[in-house]
Amino acid sequence: MFCAEQADEKVRKVRGALTVDHLRVSWDKGNTPYIAFFTKLLRPRFMRYPPREIRIRRPRESSYKDPVHAWLYFDGPLSALKRHTKIILDIPGGGFVAMDPRAHDDKLIAWAGKTGLPVLSVDYKKAPEHPYPHALNECYDVYHMLHASRGRCVGLSGEVMPKIIVSGDSAGGNLAVGMILMALQAGTTSTRRRHGEQSLPLPEGVVLVYPALDFNIGNWMTEEQMALIRDRRSRKVNQSILRRKSDDYRNLTPSTPHPSDDEDEVDGFPNQNESSSLVAPKEAVHTSAGHAVDVVKSPPSARTTDKAQASSQIAKPQMLKTRLAMSSMISYFNDRILTPEMMRAMIILYIGPHNRPDFATDFLLSPLLAPEALLARFPKTYLLTGERDPLVDDTIIFAGRIRQAKLAQFEERKELGLERERASFREEDHVEVSLIPGISHGFLQFVGVFPEGWRYIFRCARWMKECFESSDAREVLRPTAVDTTDVEHDSDHSKKRVPPQSKNRHHFRTRTESSGDEDRPLEMSMSKINLSSPKGSPHDGAILPRPSSPQLRRHKMQSEEVAHSLQERRRKSLVSLASEDDLLGRRMRGLTGALLGGDATNVPKTPGWEEELGS
């Protein structure tokens, strides 16, 4: 408000020579006593209980021994915490160098109050004292320990496996996605299992707020990245992003009529008839970008041929288009919240002086490069970012890659007959993107001066509740043929939930008549009755959902009645025969007589045979 130009000039000078101390003083100022007091005064009251600082021990398989520090946000006593079976695991941002969970009190307190669930925020160790991958391993150990202890490490009862939703903002979004990719890889190969790794259940969902997912900062967008942004399924969401990339070219040439290639995708759907004729002749390579291409006249002798007509149509004057699209980091180069100098400093400090990673292949450092096979198994993802955020391209491209991987998996399952023929791909079942117009990076940190930020904090809380509700609904509707497929027994015979992705590895298989009985001798038993449901029964050939108690009793009574009626019919049919053994012997002799070349006519008839045929 006072001397704004002088203050802006001073800020630019400081940012030109950034150090880790500058970053920490700037971003940790929310924890200073005065600012923290006024922030708490202006914050609505969501919780009656203050956050609790806890320490979480490492799993036995971890290479580290020191515990991980975290903060638990829960509106209730510890006795009430034991009754919960769901938890939110948050990884806070701060450029990998600053900002502990208490700097994110606004959103964490609001989430705990709105959802009524415990929120665990990891206070991972910061760079440069602990460079990559120390923070990532800390987050993974916490996630691993939550499953290994069934939540006992944070105060849950441990009777069932807890359901988890993972959230992360900015640098925390990078760590959250990297942690899930590590969980997807855990125990997937024999080498990993030999080293003690075990497969881990996936979270029920992921909530990412302006995540930083690409360390390989470039100036220009590749064709593959632009194809993901231009995807017809996400055209409405990405419309403002595409328009911004068109403006980069249009602002440089305000007087020329040549539109950008991206502008055609935004202003209207391209005409299929025109797209086939947008082929510039060879002379276009040598012309200036500011002029149209002249018409190439064909010789008079060739005008009557079809080939000449086609070439004359191609040679019509066409407007030249630019194929270049700048990345959002360059488009918002002058952003006051997240500048290129800050990004450069954070990357250098996080990598450390002794690491030299490959930015083109290390997908744990840049999750945007994750293989499609892992993204196809990625849980439901929600993304929230400002349209003017320098990292907005990371959000759009990552959502497009998840959508692409899920669609390829859906089409493959459809070809194999694992999906219904008329089933259609639903993008909202896998990824949802919300872009906030006119907003830059870190807006959830400024709710004191930007009250509209509460609206987006509440939106994230609503996403989390919906994700847990969808998970509960899937468990209720999941068809199960045998109860043992849903639970496995420990040494103490306690039941625990098996994750959906690992159920196909824990079947109980039995032999069938067509395969398992081939190696067994021929057996005929008159005491073994097949008590299958009669034809026309609603249970014939169907996999029943798990019934409730009244349904279970009713089904049991019906089964007993069917078994009783079959036994009565068998008893009546055996009364009219001479003996059971006589029937078995005569039928065996008749069977073996034809096989051994004997005369089957000499075999005496079974008493009562004509009567049975007559009846």
Legacy VTK file of the C-alpha trace (Angstrom):
# vtk DataFile Version 3.0
C-alpha trace
ASCII
DATASET POLYDATA
POINTS 615 float
0.000 0.000 0.000
2.906 2.346 0.692
5.802 2.710 -1.760
4.626 -0.259 -3.784
7.057 0.303 -6.645
10.072 0.484 -4.337
8.926 -2.666 -2.502
8.435 -4.507 -5.795
11.914 -3.529 -6.940
13.411 -4.775 -3.682
11.563 -8.087 -3.963
12.894 -8.584 -7.491
16.457 -7.971 -6.322
16.090 -10.504 -3.509
14.585 -13.088 -5.834
17.490 -12.638 -8.216
19.858 -14.052 -5.551
17.701 -16.503 -3.614
18.981 -18.674 -0.799
17.280 -21.339 1.292
17.012 -18.847 4.150
15.085 -16.428 1.937
12.636 -19.168 0.984
12.077 -20.317 4.540
11.623 -16.834 5.974
9.168 -15.968 3.206
7.060 -19.126 3.365
7.188 -19.869 7.097
5.983 -16.448 8.145
2.517 -17.924 8.766
3.960 -19.652 11.841
5.193 -16.454 13.460
3.299 -15.645 16.697
1.638 -12.445 15.493
0.455 -13.729 12.118
-0.613 -17.066 13.653
-2.681 -15.223 16.274
-4.597 -13.110 13.750
-5.026 -16.093 11.412
-6.579 -18.120 14.214
-8.773 -15.158 15.147
-10.165 -14.859 11.612
-10.551 -18.609 11.029
-14.016 -20.143 11.588
-14.100 -22.645 14.424
-14.170 -26.146 12.956
-12.575 -28.120 15.810
-12.738 -28.069 19.591
-9.566 -30.123 20.030
-6.140 -28.770 19.000
-3.829 -30.668 16.626
-1.673 -33.348 18.243
1.991 -33.906 17.437
2.870 -37.587 17.130
5.769 -39.776 16.068
5.365 -42.807 13.806
7.905 -45.592 13.903
9.288 -47.032 10.699
8.285 -50.456 9.336
10.740 -53.312 9.737
11.531 -53.318 6.015
12.648 -49.675 6.024
16.306 -48.687 5.708
15.731 -45.841 8.181
15.345 -46.216 11.926
14.448 -42.714 13.109
10.694 -42.113 13.561
8.672 -39.811 11.321
7.090 -36.717 12.816
3.476 -35.899 11.957
0.495 -33.895 13.155
-2.904 -35.456 13.808
-6.010 -33.302 13.311
-9.074 -34.902 14.887
-12.077 -33.257 16.507
-12.553 -35.637 19.412
-10.834 -37.535 22.234
-8.461 -40.410 21.640
-11.139 -42.865 22.802
-13.364 -41.774 19.903
-10.442 -42.061 17.485
-10.336 -45.837 17.978
-13.796 -46.229 16.446
-12.704 -44.825 13.076
-11.730 -46.999 10.116
-10.987 -44.185 7.651
-8.177 -41.659 7.626
-6.904 -38.832 5.391
-3.140 -38.823 4.798
-1.959 -35.341 3.815
1.491 -34.419 2.510
1.918 -30.631 2.785
3.744 -28.513 0.250
6.479 -25.962 0.713
8.908 -26.309 -2.153
10.586 -29.312 -0.435
12.485 -26.829 1.778
9.938 -25.145 4.092
6.433 -25.155 5.612
5.499 -27.828 8.149
1.864 -29.006 8.619
1.095 -26.124 11.011
1.566 -23.721 8.099
-1.451 -25.484 6.507
-3.732 -25.298 9.553
-6.567 -23.643 7.623
-7.228 -26.502 5.227
-6.315 -29.333 7.628
-8.545 -28.066 10.427
-11.374 -27.476 7.969
-11.052 -30.981 6.494
-11.049 -32.617 9.925
-14.063 -30.572 11.011
-16.095 -30.994 7.815
-15.487 -34.702 7.300
-15.358 -35.742 10.970
-12.396 -37.979 10.112
-8.817 -37.973 11.422
-6.356 -36.116 9.182
-2.706 -37.139 9.448
-0.226 -34.618 7.999
3.386 -35.755 7.566
6.132 -33.417 8.785
8.812 -34.825 6.487
12.406 -33.632 6.706
13.270 -30.816 4.325
16.016 -30.204 1.804
18.868 -29.320 1.495
19.725 -31.073 4.790
17.815 -34.156 3.583
17.834 -34.215 -0.237
15.949 -36.502 -2.619
14.725 -39.198 -1.998
14.641 -38.860 1.814
11.272 -37.073 2.003
9.704 -39.513 -0.467
10.879 -42.498 1.580
9.487 -40.932 4.748
6.047 -40.537 3.211
6.137 -44.093 1.874
7.133 -45.476 5.285
4.184 -43.690 6.915
1.784 -45.108 4.316
3.325 -48.557 4.746
3.101 -48.354 8.541
-0.579 -47.365 8.434
-1.317 -50.651 6.676
1.186 -52.791 8.575
-0.234 -51.690 11.943
-3.832 -51.331 10.681
-3.815 -47.769 11.940
-2.601 -48.544 15.469
0.410 -46.276 14.912
-1.916 -43.235 14.960
-4.458 -44.401 17.536
-6.950 -46.505 15.551
-8.196 -49.782 17.015
-6.495 -52.003 14.424
-9.450 -54.379 14.127
-9.788 -53.772 10.389
-7.540 -52.402 7.666
-8.175 -48.632 7.480
-9.267 -46.947 4.285
-6.998 -44.083 3.240
-7.341 -41.039 1.022
-4.082 -39.296 0.071
-3.859 -35.543 -0.485
-1.019 -33.207 -1.362
-0.482 -29.667 -2.578
2.384 -28.208 -4.620
5.547 -30.102 -3.648
3.382 -32.342 -1.453
1.465 -33.349 -4.575
4.726 -34.499 -6.127
5.508 -36.612 -3.037
1.947 -37.972 -2.859
1.963 -39.222 -6.471
5.490 -40.605 -6.107
4.454 -42.436 -2.942
1.481 -44.068 -4.705
3.695 -45.090 -7.632
6.028 -46.765 -5.119
3.038 -48.568 -3.582
1.982 -49.747 -7.051
5.424 -51.240 -7.605
5.804 -52.814 -4.157
5.993 -56.610 -4.239
5.261 -56.855 -7.972
8.372 -58.871 -8.891
10.126 -61.882 -7.399
13.228 -59.784 -6.727
11.242 -57.267 -4.710
9.516 -60.013 -2.738
12.848 -61.681 -2.080
14.070 -58.454 -0.507
11.086 -58.413 1.839
8.708 -56.160 -0.102
5.009 -56.930 0.105
2.166 -55.611 -2.000
0.301 -52.714 -0.422
-3.365 -51.774 -0.805
-3.978 -48.628 -2.811
-5.707 -45.565 -1.371
-9.386 -45.061 -2.076
-8.660 -41.781 -3.835
-6.166 -38.944 -4.354
-6.781 -35.196 -3.992
-4.067 -33.035 -5.569
-4.012 -29.236 -5.282
-1.764 -27.377 -7.783
0.794 -30.236 -7.798
4.352 -29.865 -9.145
4.750 -33.019 -11.229
7.515 -32.220 -13.728
11.093 -31.251 -12.851
12.144 -31.102 -16.484
11.030 -27.515 -17.045
10.868 -26.676 -20.743
9.898 -23.701 -22.859
7.742 -25.449 -25.438
4.976 -28.006 -25.362
5.505 -31.257 -27.258
3.000 -32.674 -29.747
2.077 -35.450 -27.316
1.399 -32.950 -24.520
-0.743 -30.754 -26.764
-2.704 -33.811 -27.921
-3.583 -34.576 -24.298
-4.693 -30.983 -23.710
-6.736 -30.917 -26.949
-8.497 -34.195 -26.126
-12.152 -33.862 -27.081
-13.301 -35.329 -23.749
-11.600 -32.543 -21.790
-12.119 -29.736 -24.303
-14.565 -27.851 -22.083
-12.299 -27.956 -19.018
-9.140 -27.034 -20.942
-10.712 -24.316 -23.089
-9.154 -21.435 -21.159
-5.727 -23.110 -21.195
-5.822 -23.521 -24.970
-7.008 -19.942 -25.439
-4.112 -18.699 -23.349
-1.615 -20.569 -25.502
-3.224 -19.046 -28.597
-2.950 -15.588 -27.065
0.819 -16.016 -26.776
0.997 -15.965 -30.572
-1.871 -13.597 -31.253
-0.477 -10.897 -28.945
2.782 -10.873 -30.870
1.010 -10.301 -34.196
-2.111 -8.269 -33.431
-2.490 -6.952 -37.016
-2.122 -10.251 -38.888
-5.176 -12.389 -39.749
-3.340 -15.659 -39.201
-4.814 -17.557 -36.228
-2.942 -20.040 -34.132
-3.503 -23.746 -34.503
-4.785 -23.901 -30.936
-7.378 -21.213 -31.579
-9.252 -23.381 -34.058
-9.670 -26.009 -31.388
-11.180 -23.493 -28.957
-13.304 -21.154 -31.047
-15.036 -23.950 -32.887
-14.804 -27.546 -33.908
-12.626 -27.944 -36.999
-14.398 -28.756 -40.226
-13.529 -32.214 -41.427
-13.745 -31.149 -45.070
-11.316 -28.315 -44.531
-8.848 -30.391 -42.550
-8.123 -32.530 -45.587
-7.054 -29.522 -47.648
-4.745 -27.905 -45.102
-1.628 -29.148 -46.891
0.775 -26.409 -47.930
2.612 -26.809 -51.245
6.351 -27.049 -51.473
6.675 -23.349 -52.271
5.260 -22.545 -48.830
8.557 -23.498 -47.215
10.287 -20.540 -48.875
7.602 -17.924 -48.284
7.432 -15.499 -45.427
5.217 -16.260 -42.450
3.446 -12.943 -42.951
2.175 -13.642 -46.475
-0.289 -16.046 -47.968
0.810 -18.688 -50.423
0.233 -17.860 -54.066
-1.906 -20.097 -56.213
0.123 -22.588 -58.241
-1.408 -22.786 -61.698
-1.416 -26.140 -63.363
-0.657 -26.519 -67.085
-3.648 -26.319 -69.459
-3.071 -29.860 -70.669
-3.413 -31.292 -67.185
-6.490 -29.348 -66.052
-8.902 -31.987 -67.284
-7.415 -34.832 -65.266
-8.502 -35.770 -61.774
-4.956 -35.443 -60.541
-4.740 -31.857 -61.697
-8.067 -31.031 -60.078
-6.893 -32.442 -56.767
-3.621 -30.513 -56.934
-5.455 -27.279 -57.731
-7.648 -27.741 -54.657
-4.611 -28.331 -52.465
-2.878 -25.274 -53.913
-5.584 -22.842 -52.792
-4.395 -20.025 -50.539
-4.223 -21.261 -46.937
-3.484 -19.327 -43.750
-0.238 -20.378 -42.113
-0.463 -21.545 -38.523
2.085 -21.781 -35.767
2.738 -25.170 -34.200
4.529 -23.665 -31.190
2.859 -23.521 -27.790
4.684 -22.216 -24.745
4.568 -24.007 -21.431
2.667 -22.400 -18.574
5.936 -21.806 -16.696
7.069 -19.499 -19.516
3.618 -18.011 -20.135
3.423 -16.881 -16.500
7.084 -15.963 -16.241
6.316 -12.843 -14.192
4.132 -14.575 -11.626
4.679 -12.964 -8.228
4.053 -16.130 -6.187
6.014 -18.801 -8.047
8.805 -17.357 -10.179
11.305 -19.253 -12.359
14.067 -18.287 -9.912
12.156 -19.997 -7.119
11.583 -23.122 -9.187
15.250 -23.287 -10.099
16.311 -22.855 -6.447
13.856 -25.490 -5.189
14.947 -28.065 -7.769
18.644 -27.545 -7.045
18.133 -27.737 -3.279
15.880 -30.804 -3.460
18.181 -32.771 -5.772
21.238 -32.018 -3.673
24.900 -31.764 -4.628
25.553 -35.504 -4.975
22.617 -36.640 -7.135
22.451 -36.522 -10.898
19.024 -37.934 -11.827
17.728 -38.449 -15.331
14.903 -35.945 -15.664
13.645 -37.747 -18.766
13.050 -41.128 -17.104
12.920 -40.772 -13.283
9.150 -40.849 -12.753
9.472 -40.815 -8.967
11.062 -37.391 -9.311
8.794 -36.275 -12.168
5.553 -38.306 -11.820
4.345 -36.841 -15.103
6.583 -39.470 -16.777
5.000 -42.465 -15.005
4.504 -45.562 -17.220
1.034 -46.130 -18.602
0.883 -49.551 -16.931
1.087 -47.882 -13.504
-1.305 -45.061 -14.395
-3.881 -47.638 -15.521
-3.988 -48.868 -11.892
-3.934 -45.405 -10.349
-6.810 -44.674 -7.933
-9.523 -42.088 -8.527
-7.840 -38.673 -8.746
-9.194 -35.178 -8.129
-7.131 -32.160 -9.246
-7.640 -28.514 -8.276
-5.499 -25.759 -9.830
-5.698 -22.088 -10.746
-5.840 -21.228 -14.434
-2.974 -18.728 -14.094
-0.745 -21.088 -12.124
2.709 -21.648 -13.670
2.198 -25.358 -12.875
-1.220 -25.654 -14.531
0.241 -27.659 -17.436
1.343 -30.355 -14.976
-2.249 -30.765 -13.812
-3.757 -30.881 -17.311
-1.169 -33.268 -18.751
-1.256 -35.629 -15.763
-5.051 -35.804 -15.915
-4.824 -36.496 -19.649
-2.310 -39.289 -19.121
-4.518 -40.954 -16.493
-7.506 -40.641 -18.800
-5.534 -42.123 -21.690
-4.275 -45.075 -19.633
-7.707 -45.841 -18.169
-9.321 -45.678 -21.609
-6.758 -48.070 -23.096
-7.339 -50.481 -20.213
-11.122 -50.230 -20.671
-10.909 -50.969 -24.404
-8.620 -53.926 -23.768
-11.013 -55.371 -21.200
-13.867 -54.856 -23.624
-12.051 -56.774 -26.354
-11.430 -59.644 -23.930
-15.107 -59.762 -22.988
-14.538 -58.571 -19.414
-16.781 -55.534 -19.977
-20.298 -55.398 -21.349
-20.559 -54.778 -25.070
-22.693 -51.677 -24.585
-20.608 -50.309 -21.703
-19.150 -46.847 -22.244
-16.071 -45.258 -20.727
-16.851 -42.821 -17.901
-14.044 -40.339 -17.386
-15.514 -39.026 -14.129
-14.994 -42.458 -12.551
-11.233 -42.036 -12.845
-10.224 -38.358 -12.880
-11.838 -34.991 -12.228
-10.204 -31.612 -12.897
-11.309 -28.260 -11.531
-9.610 -25.080 -12.815
-10.127 -21.855 -10.862
-10.298 -18.814 -13.205
-7.950 -15.921 -12.599
-6.059 -17.580 -9.711
-2.355 -18.377 -9.419
-0.416 -20.743 -7.162
-0.931 -21.336 -3.432
-4.389 -19.787 -3.033
-5.324 -22.145 -0.172
-2.637 -20.460 1.932
-4.245 -17.017 1.661
-7.787 -17.614 2.869
-7.300 -14.809 5.404
-7.079 -12.268 2.557
-8.838 -14.438 -0.053
-12.055 -15.641 1.643
-13.193 -17.416 -1.515
-10.450 -19.967 -0.808
-12.685 -21.537 1.861
-15.017 -22.576 -0.927
-12.271 -24.652 -2.556
-11.161 -26.117 0.770
-14.745 -27.278 1.322
-14.807 -28.675 -2.216
-11.816 -30.872 -1.415
-13.553 -32.055 1.781
-16.648 -32.918 -0.271
-14.501 -34.896 -2.731
-13.037 -36.893 0.150
-16.453 -37.735 1.585
-17.772 -38.748 -1.836
-14.744 -40.963 -2.420
-15.240 -42.808 0.880
-18.973 -43.174 0.199
-18.279 -44.615 -3.251
-15.838 -47.089 -1.721
-18.456 -48.204 0.819
-21.044 -48.605 -1.940
-18.669 -50.751 -4.006
-18.056 -53.035 -1.053
-21.782 -53.531 -0.487
-22.498 -54.255 -4.171
-19.387 -56.373 -4.795
-20.562 -59.924 -5.723
-18.939 -62.718 -3.746
-19.469 -66.451 -4.291
-17.549 -67.627 -1.217
-17.038 -65.650 1.956
-13.381 -66.674 2.119
-12.577 -64.454 -0.852
-13.309 -61.348 1.166
-11.306 -62.094 4.288
-8.122 -63.831 5.214
-7.277 -65.149 8.647
-4.260 -64.219 10.699
-2.783 -66.393 13.396
-5.272 -64.920 15.860
-8.206 -65.755 13.517
-9.131 -62.079 13.205
-10.590 -60.901 9.940
-9.033 -58.172 7.840
-10.030 -56.551 4.587
-8.164 -57.667 1.492
-7.581 -54.896 -1.040
-9.524 -55.217 -4.288
-6.373 -55.215 -6.436
-5.007 -58.310 -4.649
-8.174 -60.435 -4.480
-7.336 -62.332 -7.661
-4.221 -63.650 -5.920
-6.028 -65.107 -2.907
-8.576 -67.581 -4.276
-9.543 -70.927 -2.822
-9.738 -73.273 -5.825
-11.445 -76.707 -5.991
-11.283 -79.420 -8.644
-14.019 -79.601 -11.254
-15.548 -82.644 -12.914
-13.962 -81.812 -16.258
-10.384 -81.294 -15.078
-9.741 -82.336 -11.496
-11.461 -85.730 -11.718
-9.552 -86.924 -14.795
-6.745 -88.404 -12.687
-9.085 -90.155 -10.239
-10.433 -93.735 -10.719
-14.014 -94.299 -11.779
-16.288 -93.986 -8.775
-20.006 -94.566 -8.517
-21.697 -93.753 -5.265
-25.364 -93.968 -4.532
-25.063 -92.043 -1.299
-23.794 -88.806 -2.837
-26.687 -86.640 -3.862
-26.253 -83.471 -5.900
-28.294 -80.861 -4.071
-28.141 -78.247 -6.796
-30.995 -75.842 -7.249
-33.833 -77.059 -9.469
-34.170 -75.743 -12.972
-35.782 -72.354 -13.084
-34.534 -71.361 -9.655
-33.470 -67.736 -9.445
-30.113 -68.898 -8.000
-29.270 -71.148 -10.974
-25.826 -70.243 -12.342
-25.698 -66.903 -10.581
-23.171 -65.506 -8.132
-25.174 -64.317 -5.215
-24.377 -61.170 -3.307
-23.785 -61.570 0.382
-27.299 -61.866 1.910
-28.505 -60.294 5.079
-29.470 -62.390 8.121
-33.233 -62.827 7.237
-32.327 -63.666 3.639
-29.717 -66.146 4.817
-32.228 -67.990 7.053
-34.860 -68.044 4.295
-32.328 -69.392 1.761
-31.198 -72.077 4.223
-34.809 -73.238 4.815
-35.433 -73.470 1.062
-32.264 -75.524 0.594
-33.316 -77.926 3.381
-36.762 -78.403 1.789
-35.204 -79.179 -1.623
-32.770 -81.665 -0.059
-35.576 -83.366 1.883
-37.755 -83.785 -1.236
-34.840 -85.272 -3.227
-34.085 -87.757 -0.484
-37.751 -88.829 -0.340
-37.855 -89.426 -4.105
-34.626 -91.454 -3.953
-35.962 -93.579 -1.063
-39.200 -94.355 -2.926
-37.382 -95.391 -6.104
-35.097 -97.763 -4.190
-38.024 -99.501 -2.432
-39.286 -101.001 -5.695
-35.906 -102.612 -6.425
-34.541 -105.868 -5.103
-31.543 -104.186 -3.478
-29.204 -101.312 -3.956
-26.198 -103.585 -4.441
-28.073 -105.629 -7.048
-28.794 -102.473 -9.058
-25.167 -101.368 -8.935
-23.823 -104.779 -9.955
-26.201 -105.262 -12.875
-25.504 -101.792 -14.270
-21.740 -102.342 -14.011
-21.944 -105.694 -15.784
-24.018 -104.164 -18.543
-21.483 -101.367 -18.946
-18.400 -103.574 -18.980
-19.958 -106.259 -21.139
-20.165 -103.994 -24.184
-16.645 -102.692 -23.600
-15.119 -106.223 -23.331
-16.925 -107.598 -26.346
-19.407 -109.729 -24.406
-23.045 -110.284 -25.233
-25.039 -107.720 -23.377
-28.264 -109.652 -24.031
-27.261 -112.293 -21.480
-27.273 -109.788 -18.711
-30.441 -110.300 -16.659
-32.831 -107.447 -16.498
-33.152 -105.451 -13.366
-36.336 -106.234 -11.401
-38.863 -103.481 -11.785
-37.209 -102.182 -14.961
-40.383 -102.247 -17.028
-42.331 -100.618 -14.203
-39.839 -97.756 -14.020
-40.050 -97.191 -17.771
-43.812 -97.260 -17.589
-43.883 -94.782 -14.789
LINES 1 616
615 0 1 2 3 4 5 6 7 8 9 10 11 12 13 14 15 16 17 18 19 20 21 22 23 24 25 26 27 28 29 30 31 32 33 34 35 36 37 38 39 40 41 42 43 44 45 46 47 48 49 50 51 52 53 54 55 56 57 58 59 60 61 62 63 64 65 66 67 68 69 70 71 72 73 74 75 76 77 78 79 80 81 82 83 84 85 86 87 88 89 90 91 92 93 94 95 96 97 98 99 100 101 102 103 104 105 106 107 108 109 110 111 112 113 114 115 116 117 118 119 120 121 122 123 124 125 126 127 128 129 130 131 132 133 134 135 136 137 138 139 140 141 142 143 144 145 146 147 148 149 150 151 152 153 154 155 156 157 158 159 160 161 162 163 164 165 166 167 168 169 170 171 172 173 174 175 176 177 178 179 180 181 182 183 184 185 186 187 188 189 190 191 192 193 194 195 196 197 198 199 200 201 202 203 204 205 206 207 208 209 210 211 212 213 214 215 216 217 218 219 220 221 222 223 224 225 226 227 228 229 230 231 232 233 234 235 236 237 238 239 240 241 242 243 244 245 246 247 248 249 250 251 252 253 254 255 256 257 258 259 260 261 262 263 264 265 266 267 268 269 270 271 272 273 274 275 276 277 278 279 280 281 282 283 284 285 286 287 288 289 290 291 292 293 294 295 296 297 298 299 300 301 302 303 304 305 306 307 308 309 310 311 312 313 314 315 316 317 318 319 320 321 322 323 324 325 326 327 328 329 330 331 332 333 334 335 336 337 338 339 340 341 342 343 344 345 346 347 348 349 350 351 352 353 354 355 356 357 358 359 360 361 362 363 364 365 366 367 368 369 370 371 372 373 374 375 376 377 378 379 380 381 382 383 384 385 386 387 388 389 390 391 392 393 394 395 396 397 398 399 400 401 402 403 404 405 406 407 408 409 410 411 412 413 414 415 416 417 418 419 420 421 422 423 424 425 426 427 428 429 430 431 432 433 434 435 436 437 438 439 440 441 442 443 444 445 446 447 448 449 450 451 452 453 454 455 456 457 458 459 460 461 462 463 464 465 466 467 468 469 470 471 472 473 474 475 476 477 478 479 480 481 482 483 484 485 486 487 488 489 490 491 492 493 494 495 496 497 498 499 500 501 502 503 504 505 506 507 508 509 510 511 512 513 514 515 516 517 518 519 520 521 522 523 524 525 526 527 528 529 530 531 532 533 534 535 536 537 538 539 540 541 542 543 544 545 546 547 548 549 550 551 552 553 554 555 556 557 558 559 560 561 562 563 564 565 566 567 568 569 570 571 572 573 574 575 576 577 578 579 580 581 582 583 584 585 586 587 588 589 590 591 592 593 594 595 596 597 598 599 600 601 602 603 604 605 606 607 608 609 610 611 612 613 614
